[in-house]
């Protein structure tokens, strides 16, 4: 009997159910139904800690390809706190190992982003058989060219900016559209280029207000009465970026604005006298049905995870490299962020068509 557990961890995104389906249907194609048991772990690592799980039926993996969210539920268990003994005296790592052994699992499949991959690697080092899949709309996981959920989020963010264009033009306004991405600017960069944004601000390239104003005034002189800025939530002014980490954090917390986009809007309005509005699509970017690309990608990742399980090749994360589905060592990628290289060809492309980066 092959026993496999599967969980989704961290923030939800499009494609989770498609990936679950890919893993489980591929396993059912490889094993007779009486030779395989698949246990759904409820609400991510929280369920693994608390022993909240259930034996899944074969039919539960049908009809979920196009569904957003996750049929298993999810939660956040910060990696920094995963070794801490909680107020009830619970040792999270030992409880996760206990649940794994109680279910007599041969493997645990983890679908998650950066923090989830770090915990997956920790469990692998603790002796559990782990296979993981790269999930995040931020596309910031090391070891893979792309993560599922990213393209769906790009599509949504692009549509938001497309819709903003007409109202910005009608009212001769500057519009700032704040997109997700605390540390990496992949989503904002792709959506900004795809939607024809005039300025793109991402965490990897700290911006200078004077440079942003210069680019906006240049547009005004060209007779263009409106402008669109695609701004990552993790964008940062140059004067803050130069500060030591602790002081920088304090400066961001004390800027008297809900987010960096509102600070920028206030600064621009004072500098230019032009009306500035902020639009924050927020969790819309993570919601809804996965786009066709993500459905295919998540399915390919899922079937590769099933192959790794069949081969008992554990401690691996499924990935895409140069268009091919492969796998990489969890140990080699856990805790590493994939940021936008500031000298990358996609940045050069954006600059070549006149997009400013506030630098």
GULUMFI-896719 format. One line per 4 residues: their letters; for each residue x, y, z of N, C-alpha, C. Coordinates in steps of 0.02 Angstrom, whole numbers, plus 50000, padded with zeros to 5 digits. Example, Ala and Ser with C-alpha at 12.3 -4.5 7.8 and 13.67 -1.06 7.14 Angstrom:
BEGIN
AS	50660 49716 50390 50615 49775 50390 50660 49835 50390  50642 49888 50354 50684 49947 50357 50645 50002 50394 $
***
This chain:
BEGIN
XXXX	50042 49940 50000 50000 50000 50000 50044 50062 50000  50032 50107 49953 50066 50170 49949 50022 50223 49982  50050 50258 50031 50013 50310 50067 50047 50377 50057  50009 50425 50029 50036 50490 50012 49994 50544 50046 $
XXXX	50026 50591 50080 49992 50649 50108 50003 50709 50063  49956 50755 50061 49964 50815 50020 49935 50875 50056  49971 50931 50054 49947 50991 50087 49964 51053 50046  49924 51105 50056 49938 51171 50026 49951 51220 50082 $
XXXX	50005 51258 50075 50027 51301 50131 50038 51372 50108  50029 51420 50154 50041 51490 50140 49981 51522 50105  49993 51577 50070 49939 51611 50034 49912 51568 49978  49847 51574 49965 49818 51536 49910 49837 51569 49844 $
XXXX	49826 51534 49790 49835 51563 49723 49800 51518 49673  49796 51541 49612 49765 51502 49559 49811 51443 49542  49781 51386 49528 49819 51328 49506 49832 51276 49559  49816 51291 49622 49828 51242 49675 49788 51178 49664 $
XXXX	49724 51186 49647 49683 51127 49636 49704 51089 49573  49726 51126 49523 49751 51094 49462 49812 51052 49478  49856 51077 49521 49916 51040 49540 49899 50979 49582  49853 50988 49630 49830 50931 49671 49802 50876 49624 $
XXXX	49761 50897 49578 49731 50851 49530 49785 50815 49489  49836 50852 49467 49890 50822 49427 49928 50769 49465  49944 50784 49528 49980 50735 49570 49938 50672 49579  49877 50682 49600 49836 50625 49622 49810 50583 49564 $
XXXX	49791 50615 49509 49768 50575 49451 49826 50536 49421  49886 50566 49420 49943 50529 49394 49961 50469 49439  49953 50478 49504 49966 50422 49550 49913 50367 49540  49850 50386 49532 49798 50336 49522 49807 50299 49455 $
XXXX	49839 50331 49407 49853 50297 49344 49909 50246 49352  49951 50255 49404 50008 50212 49414 49994 50154 49462  49945 50164 49507 49930 50114 49557 49856 50095 49553  49841 50033 49567 49771 50014 49574 49742 50050 49634 $
XXXX	49677 50062 49633 49645 50100 49686 49657 50069 49755  49657 50003 49759 49668 49970 49823 49741 49970 49845  49786 49994 49800 49858 49997 49817 49879 50067 49840  49833 50114 49839 49851 50184 49851 49801 50217 49898 $
XXXX	49828 50254 49947 49787 50296 49989 49816 50367 49989  49774 50416 49977 49795 50486 49976 49759 50522 50032  49799 50553 50076 49771 50589 50134 49778 50664 50122  49722 50699 50125 49723 50772 50121 49735 50801 50190 $
XXXX	49787 50840 50196 49802 50875 50259 49765 50941 50258  49724 50953 50308 49680 51012 50308 49716 51074 50333  49710 51129 50295 49738 51194 50315 49814 51193 50323  49849 51160 50279 49921 51164 50276 49958 51133 50335 $
XXXX	50014 51164 50354 50054 51137 50409 50016 51137 50475  49968 51182 50480 49925 51183 50541 49890 51116 50549  49864 51089 50494 49831 51025 50496 49879 50968 50511  49941 50975 50485 49991 50923 50498 50010 50924 50572 $
XXXX	50013 50983 50602 50030 50990 50673 49973 50961 50716  49912 50977 50698 49854 50957 50739 49824 50890 50720  49853 50858 50670 49826 50793 50649 49759 50797 50613  49745 50854 50581 49682 50863 50546 49690 50842 50473 $
XXXX	49664 50785 50456 49672 50757 50390 49616 50708 50375  49610 50689 50312 49559 50640 50295 49580 50601 50234  49558 50539 50230 49570 50498 50172 49527 50524 50115  49559 50539 50059 49523 50568 50002 49493 50514 49958 $
XXXX	49436 50529 49927 49405 50485 49879 49432 50502 49809  49431 50454 49764 49455 50464 49696 49416 50520 49662  49350 50522 49672 49309 50571 49636 49321 50643 49660  49355 50652 49716 49367 50720 49741 49419 50757 49699 $
XXXX	49454 50720 49656 49505 50752 49614 49480 50765 49543  49415 50755 49533 49383 50771 49469 49346 50837 49474  49345 50874 49419 49307 50936 49417 49339 50995 49454  49403 50988 49472 49435 51043 49510 49488 51080 49470 $
XXXX	49498 51059 49407 49551 51090 49366 49542 51166 49361  49482 51189 49355 49469 51261 49343 49454 51299 49407  49451 51265 49463 49433 51299 49526 49492 51338 49554  49477 51399 49578 49528 51437 49614 49532 51413 49686 $
XXXX	49577 51442 49725 49584 51423 49795 49612 51352 49802  49595 51319 49857 49619 51252 49869 49566 51212 49905  49552 51152 49882 49502 51110 49914 49525 51085 49982  49590 51091 49996 49617 51067 50059 49620 51122 50113 $
XXXX	49610 51184 50093 49619 51240 50140 49693 51253 50150  49708 51312 50176 49778 51330 50187 49784 51376 50247  49844 51386 50271 49858 51432 50326 49931 51451 50323  49948 51502 50361 50018 51524 50365 50048 51501 50431 $
XXXX	50105 51469 50427 50144 51450 50486 50214 51478 50475  50227 51539 50499 50292 51572 50486 50351 51527 50503  50398 51522 50456 50456 51478 50466 50497 51500 50527  50500 51565 50539 50539 51590 50596 50513 51563 50662 $
XXXX	50450 51544 50664 50419 51521 50726 50409 51445 50728  50430 51411 50675 50412 51340 50670 50447 51297 50723  50504 51320 50747 50539 51282 50800 50518 51303 50870  50480 51358 50875 50459 51382 50941 50407 51335 50972 $
XXXX	50413 51325 51037 50362 51289 51074 50306 51338 51089  50244 51321 51069 50190 51370 51077 50165 51373 51149  50116 51416 51161 50093 51428 51230 50061 51367 51261  50040 51319 51220 50011 51256 51246 50064 51202 51254 $
XXXX	50127 51221 51244 50181 51172 51251 50189 51125 51193  50161 51144 51135 50164 51100 51076 50228 51113 51037  50264 51059 51024 50323 51061 50982 50300 51047 50910  50298 51098 50869 50267 51092 50802 50301 51039 50759 $
XXXX	50367 51039 50760 50403 50991 50718 50389 50920 50739  50391 50908 50804 50378 50839 50829 50306 50818 50815  50259 50866 50819 50189 50849 50804 50179 50833 50731  50213 50870 50687 50209 50855 50615 50237 50787 50600 $
XXXX	50293 50770 50631 50323 50704 50621 50277 50649 50648  50245 50664 50704 50200 50615 50734 50140 50601 50688  50111 50653 50659 50055 50644 50613 50076 50604 50552  50134 50620 50525 50161 50584 50467 50167 50509 50482 $
XXXX	50195 50494 50541 50205 50423 50560 50139 50389 50577  50093 50426 50607 50028 50397 50625 49990 50376 50562  49995 50415 50510 49962 50399 50447 50001 50348 50406  50062 50331 50429 50106 50284 50394 50119 50306 50322 $
XXXX	50134 50371 50316 50144 50400 50250 50211 50377 50220  50210 50365 50155 50272 50352 50118 50302 50417 50093  50259 50469 50086 50282 50533 50060 50232 50587 50078  50257 50648 50086 50214 50706 50096 50228 50755 50038 $
XXXX	50175 50775 50004 50180 50823 49949 50160 50892 49975  50204 50941 49966 50192 51009 49991 50188 51057 49933  50133 51095 49929 50125 51147 49879 50131 51214 49916  50183 51252 49900 50192 51314 49937 50246 51359 49909 $
XXXX	50251 51419 49939 50300 51468 49920 50362 51465 49962  50396 51522 49971 50462 51523 50003 50462 51494 50074  50419 51520 50117 50418 51495 50186 50399 51421 50189  50351 51402 50147 50329 51332 50146 50385 51286 50123 $
XXXX	50425 51309 50075 50480 51267 50050 50534 51260 50104  50544 51312 50143 50593 51307 50198 50571 51255 50250  50506 51256 50266 50481 51207 50313 50483 51137 50283  50468 51131 50218 50471 51067 50184 50543 51039 50188 $
XXXX	50592 51082 50177 50661 51060 50181 50680 51039 50252  50654 51076 50302 50667 51058 50372 50639 50989 50387  50578 50975 50364 50548 50909 50376 50587 50855 50339  50613 50872 50280 50655 50824 50243 50718 50808 50283 $
XXXX	50748 50859 50312 50808 50849 50353 50793 50810 50417  50729 50813 50438 50708 50775 50498 50691 50703 50481  50700 50684 50417 50690 50614 50398 50626 50597 50362  50584 50648 50348 50522 50634 50312 50535 50635 50237 $
XXXX	50498 50594 50200 50503 50593 50127 50459 50649 50099  50490 50698 50068 50455 50758 50045 50465 50769 49970  50410 50786 49937 50413 50812 49868 50372 50877 49869  50399 50930 49840 50363 50994 49843 50352 51023 49773 $
XXXX	50303 51068 49769 50287 51102 49707 50289 51177 49719  50314 51216 49670 50324 51288 49679 50262 51329 49664  50233 51359 49716 50172 51397 49711 50183 51468 49737  50173 51518 49696 50170 51587 49720 50157 51634 49661 $
XXXX	50114 51684 49672 50102 51733 49619 50163 51779 49612  50208 51779 49660 50266 51824 49657 50322 51798 49611  50320 51734 49594 50371 51703 49550 50441 51712 49577  50448 51711 49643 50513 51728 49673 50548 51667 49704 $
XXXX	50529 51606 49683 50561 51546 49710 50624 51529 49670  50677 51519 49707 50740 51500 49676 50733 51429 49648  50767 51416 49592 50769 51348 49565 50719 51333 49512  50673 51380 49498 50624 51371 49445 50615 51435 49406 $
XXXX	50607 51429 49341 50598 51489 49300 50530 51521 49312  50481 51480 49331 50413 51506 49341 50377 51464 49393  50331 51494 49429 50290 51460 49478 50217 51462 49453  50177 51413 49473 50107 51417 49452 50071 51468 49497 $
XXXX	50023 51502 49467 49989 51558 49500 50013 51625 49474  50075 51627 49451 50105 51689 49428 50069 51717 49367  50061 51676 49315 50032 51702 49253 49959 51723 49263  49922 51687 49304 49853 51706 49318 49850 51775 49352 $
XXXX	49896 51786 49399 49899 51850 49434 49919 51906 49386  49965 51891 49341 49986 51941 49291 49926 51960 49248  49887 51910 49228 49828 51924 49186 49779 51971 49222  49767 51957 49286 49720 51998 49325 49748 52069 49334 $
XXXX	49811 52073 49353 49842 52139 49365 49843 52180 49300  49857 52146 49245 49858 52181 49180 49789 52208 49163  49737 52168 49176 49669 52190 49162 49650 52250 49205  49672 52250 49268 49659 52308 49312 49688 52372 49282 $
XXXX	49751 52368 49262 49784 52427 49234 49753 52447 49168  49734 52397 49127 49699 52413 49064 49636 52454 49077  49599 52434 49129 49536 52469 49145 49550 52539 49173  49605 52548 49208 49622 52613 49237 49638 52664 49182 $
XXXX	49665 52641 49126 49686 52686 49073 49630 52735 49053  49570 52708 49044 49517 52752 49018 49495 52805 49068  49491 52787 49131 49471 52837 49181 49527 52887 49193  49590 52864 49190 49647 52910 49198 49647 52961 49141 $
XXXX	49636 52937 49080 49635 52982 49022 49576 53030 49025  49518 53005 49046 49458 53047 49048 49465 53105 49097  49500 53093 49152 49505 53143 49205 49574 53177 49208  49618 53161 49160 49686 53191 49159 49721 53180 49226 $
XXXX	49720 53119 49250 49749 53103 49315 49811 53059 49309  49850 53061 49362 49902 53011 49372 49871 52955 49414  49878 52894 49391 49852 52838 49429 49910 52792 49450  49910 52775 49514 49958 52726 49540 49919 52662 49554 $
XXXX	49940 52607 49523 49909 52542 49535 49960 52501 49575  49942 52486 49637 49987 52449 49682 49974 52374 49676  50026 52338 49657 50020 52266 49647 50059 52228 49700  50044 52164 49708 50077 52123 49759 50150 52111 49741 $
XXXX	50190 52099 49793 50262 52087 49784 50302 52126 49835  50311 52096 49895 50348 52130 49948 50423 52136 49933  50452 52082 49907 50524 52080 49898 50545 52074 49825  50502 52047 49783 50519 52037 49713 50468 52071 49668 $
XXXX	50491 52098 49613 50448 52138 49570 50425 52104 49506  50430 52038 49502 50412 52003 49440 50340 52018 49418  50293 52014 49463 50222 52025 49446 50211 52096 49420  50236 52145 49455 50228 52215 49435 50263 52229 49369 $
XXXX	50322 52200 49360 50360 52210 49299 50322 52183 49238  50299 52121 49243 50264 52090 49186 50197 52124 49173  50158 52137 49225 50093 52169 49216 50102 52241 49190  50154 52275 49215 50167 52343 49193 50184 52348 49120 $
XXXX	50227 52303 49096 50244 52302 49025 50184 52283 48983  50147 52231 49006 50090 52206 48967 50034 52257 48960  50027 52301 49009 49972 52349 49009 49991 52418 48985  50055 52427 48967 50076 52492 48943 50084 52544 48998 $
XXXX	50104 52523 49058 50117 52571 49112 50175 52616 49092  50174 52678 49116 50225 52727 49098 50286 52723 49144  50273 52705 49207 50327 52698 49256 50313 52634 49296  50366 52597 49309 50361 52535 49348 50410 52541 49406 $
XXXX	50385 52533 49467 50428 52537 49526 50427 52469 49561  50486 52439 49569 50493 52373 49599 50545 52375 49655  50542 52327 49701 50587 52327 49759 50661 52325 49739  50677 52293 49684 50747 52284 49664 50780 52349 49640 $
XXXX	50739 52399 49621 50766 52462 49596 50736 52519 49639  50768 52538 49693 50742 52593 49734 50732 52656 49692  50678 52692 49704 50662 52749 49662 50679 52815 49696  50690 52867 49656 50701 52934 49679 50643 52977 49656 $
XXXX	50611 53012 49701 50551 53051 49684 50565 53099 49627  50622 53132 49628 50638 53181 49575 50640 53148 49506  50663 53086 49504 50667 53051 49440 50597 53031 49416  50554 53013 49462 50485 52997 49444 50451 53060 49417 $
XXXX	50459 53115 49453 50430 53179 49432 50456 53199 49363  50521 53190 49352 50551 53208 49287 50517 53170 49230  50506 53105 49240 50476 53064 49187 50403 53084 49175  50368 53101 49229 50298 53121 49222 50291 53189 49187 $
XXXX	50336 53235 49205 50334 53301 49173 50353 53297 49099  50396 53249 49083 50415 53238 49013 50353 53218 48973  50312 53175 49003 50250 53155 48969 50203 53215 48960  50199 53256 49012 50155 53315 49008 50177 53361 48951 $
XXXX	50243 53370 48943 50269 53413 48890 50255 53384 48821  50246 53317 48818 50231 53284 48755 50157 53286 48739  50119 53320 48783 50048 53327 48772 50006 53269 48797  50036 53226 48838 50000 53168 48866 49973 53189 48934 $
XXXX	49907 53188 48939 49875 53218 48998 49866 53171 49057  49889 53110 49051 49881 53062 49106 49941 53015 49106  49950 52981 49163 50005 52933 49169 49984 52876 49215  50012 52818 49203 49999 52758 49243 50064 52734 49274 $
XXXX	50063 52724 49339 50121 52696 49374 50101 52627 49402  50138 52576 49384 50130 52510 49414 50181 52505 49470  50158 52498 49532 50203 52501 49590 50195 52438 49632  50250 52403 49643 50249 52345 49687 50242 52368 49759 $
XXXX	50206 52329 49799 50195 52348 49869 50261 52353 49908  50314 52321 49882 50379 52324 49915 50426 52375 49886  50401 52418 49841 50442 52472 49813 50467 52516 49870  50526 52546 49860 50557 52584 49915 50594 52645 49889 $
XXXX	50587 52703 49921 50625 52762 49900 50699 52752 49913  50740 52784 49873 50813 52776 49880 50838 52798 49948  50808 52851 49976 50832 52875 50040 50819 52824 50096  50767 52784 50088 50754 52731 50137 50800 52671 50126 $
XXXX	50811 52656 50061 50852 52598 50044 50924 52604 50070  50947 52666 50078 51016 52677 50101 51024 52666 50176  50968 52664 50212 50971 52658 50285 50988 52587 50306  51018 52578 50365 51027 52510 50392 50958 52477 50399 $
XXXX	50957 52410 50398 50895 52373 50395 50845 52393 50449  50868 52399 50511 50823 52416 50566 50794 52485 50557  50837 52534 50540 50812 52602 50530 50766 52607 50470  50781 52568 50418 50738 52568 50358 50669 52543 50376 $
XXXX	50666 52490 50415 50602 52462 50436 50562 52513 50477  50596 52548 50521 50563 52599 50562 50537 52656 50519  50577 52676 50469 50557 52731 50425 50494 52712 50385  50491 52650 50362 50433 52628 50324 50371 52624 50368 $
XXXX	50381 52603 50430 50324 52597 50476 50298 52665 50498  50341 52716 50496 50323 52783 50521 50310 52833 50466  50295 52810 50406 50288 52858 50350 50219 52891 50347  50174 52873 50395 50108 52905 50400 50063 52895 50339 $
XXXX	50073 52840 50305 50031 52821 50249 50018 52746 50252  49960 52723 50229 49945 52652 50234 49994 52608 50196  50014 52630 50137 50063 52592 50097 50108 52641 50060  50160 52615 50028 50208 52657 49993 50174 52695 49936 $
XXXX	50122 52666 49906 50088 52699 49850 50053 52764 49872  50025 52763 49932 49992 52823 49957 50043 52877 49975  50100 52856 49999 50154 52905 50011 50176 52937 49945  50186 52894 49895 50207 52919 49830 50155 52965 49800 $
XXXX	50092 52947 49806 50038 52990 49780 50039 53058 49813  50048 53059 49878 50051 53122 49915 50111 53164 49893  50168 53131 49886 50229 53166 49865 50222 53195 49794  50192 53156 49749 50183 53178 49680 50134 53237 49676 $
XXXX	50081 53233 49713 50031 53286 49711 50060 53352 49736  50102 53347 49788 50135 53407 49814 50186 53435 49765  50221 53390 49730 50274 53411 49684 50247 53437 49618  50191 53408 49594 50167 53424 49527 50101 53462 49525 $
XXXX	50063 53458 49578 49998 53491 49578 49946 53455 49537  49963 53397 49509 49916 53358 49469 49879 53308 49513  49817 53294 49497 49777 53248 49536 49805 53177 49530  49814 53144 49588 49841 53076 49589 49793 53030 49626 $
XXXX	49780 52972 49598 49737 52923 49630 49774 52856 49636  49754 52818 49687 49785 52753 49700 49732 52699 49693  49749 52645 49658 49705 52587 49653 49744 52526 49678  49713 52488 49724 49747 52429 49753 49702 52368 49742 $
XXXX	49715 52328 49691 49674 52268 49679 49682 52214 49732  49737 52215 49769 49745 52170 49826 49734 52097 49809  49691 52064 49849 49683 51992 49843 49647 51970 49780  49620 52017 49741 49594 51999 49676 49648 51962 49635 $
XXXX	49710 51982 49645 49764 51953 49605 49775 51879 49619  49753 51856 49678 49763 51786 49697 49701 51744 49686  49646 51776 49666 49582 51742 49665 49559 51720 49596  49505 51682 49596 49473 51662 49534 49505 51601 49502 $
XXXX	49480 51585 49444 49502 51525 49408 49571 51535 49378  49613 51483 49378 49679 51489 49346 49672 51497 49271  49717 51536 49242 49718 51544 49170 49740 51478 49137  49728 51469 49073 49747 51406 49040 49821 51389 49049 $
XXXX	49865 51439 49046 49937 51426 49054 49950 51393 49122  49920 51421 49175 49932 51393 49242 49900 51324 49250  49845 51312 49216 49814 51246 49220 49862 51193 49192  49892 51210 49136 49940 51164 49104 50003 51156 49147 $
XXXX	50030 51214 49170 50091 51212 49209 50082 51173 49274  50027 51187 49310 50014 51152 49373 50005 51077 49361  49973 51059 49306 49964 50988 49290 50031 50956 49276  50074 50990 49239 50140 50962 49224 50182 50955 49288 $
XXXX	50178 51005 49331 50214 51000 49395 50187 50941 49436  50121 50933 49436 50090 50880 49475 50110 50811 49451  50110 50801 49385 50129 50735 49359 50203 50720 49371  50244 50772 49370 50316 50761 49385 50324 50742 49458 $
XXXX	50284 50772 49503 50287 50753 49574 50269 50680 49582  50218 50656 49544 50198 50586 49547 50255 50541 49524  50292 50562 49473 50350 50523 49449 50403 50517 49504  50416 50573 49537 50466 50572 49591 50445 50524 49646 $
XXXX	50380 50523 49661 50355 50478 49714 50363 50406 49692  50346 50392 49629 50353 50323 49604 50426 50299 49607  50471 50346 49593 50543 50329 49593 50574 50334 49663  50533 50356 49711 50556 50367 49780 50616 50414 49781 $
XXXX	50611 50466 49740 50663 50517 49735 50639 50577 49776  50656 50578 49840 50627 50626 49887 50676 50684 49902  50651 50733 49940 50692 50791 49954 50700 50836 49894  50649 50837 49850 50653 50873 49787 50595 50922 49779 $
XXXX	50607 50977 49744 50554 51022 49722 50549 51018 49647  50488 51009 49622 50477 51010 49550 50490 51081 49524  50519 51087 49464 50535 51153 49438 50532 51153 49362  50534 51213 49334 50542 51220 49262 50607 51256 49248 $
XXXX	50646 51227 49204 50709 51258 49183 50714 51254 49107  50719 51313 49075 50726 51317 49003 50671 51279 48967  50609 51285 48993 50551 51255 48961 50540 51182 48976  50584 51152 49015 50578 51081 49031 50561 51072 49105 $
XXXX	50516 51025 49120 50498 51010 49188 50551 50963 49218  50580 50985 49273 50633 50948 49306 50621 50948 49381  50672 50934 49420 50667 50942 49493 50735 50964 49519  50733 50998 49577 50794 51022 49608 50794 51001 49681 $
XXXX	50852 51001 49711 50858 50983 49781 50825 51036 49825  50783 51013 49871 50752 51061 49918 50806 51097 49958  50856 51062 49977 50910 51092 50017 50944 51148 49979  50948 51140 49913 50983 51190 49873 50943 51253 49860 $
XXXX	50877 51250 49868 50836 51309 49851 50801 51341 49911  50795 51304 49965 50757 51329 50023 50788 51393 50051  50748 51444 50059 50772 51506 50088 50804 51554 50040  50806 51537 49975 50836 51581 49925 50782 51616 49885 $
XXXX	50787 51682 49880 50739 51721 49841 50765 51731 49770  50720 51727 49722 50738 51742 49653 50712 51813 49638  50757 51861 49639 50739 51930 49627 50748 51948 49553  50719 52003 49532 50728 52027 49464 50798 52055 49457 $
XXXX	50840 52026 49413 50907 52056 49402 50900 52125 49371  50933 52174 49399 50924 52242 49375 50954 52253 49306  50997 52206 49284 51027 52212 49217 50997 52160 49170  50938 52133 49186 50908 52081 49145 50882 52109 49080 $
XXXX	50872 52065 49032 50848 52086 48966 50777 52114 48968  50737 52090 49016 50668 52116 49020 50667 52188 49047  50713 52204 49092 50720 52273 49115 50744 52317 49057  50792 52291 49020 50819 52328 48962 50764 52339 48910 $
XXXX	50723 52289 48900 50667 52295 48853 50620 52351 48874  50603 52353 48939 50558 52405 48964 50588 52474 48955  50652 52480 48970 50685 52545 48963 50687 52566 48889  50696 52518 48845 50701 52532 48773 50636 52562 48745 $
XXXX	50580 52547 48776 50517 52575 48752 50494 52635 48794  50540 52659 48836 50526 52722 48871 50495 52715 48940  50491 52656 48967 50464 52647 49034 50517 52670 49085  50496 52710 49133 50542 52734 49184 50539 52689 49246 $
XXX	50595 52686 49282 50598 52647 49344 50615 52690 49405  50609 52756 49396 50621 52801 49453 50694 52806 49473  50739 52787 49427 50811 52791 49443 50850 52829 49391 $
***
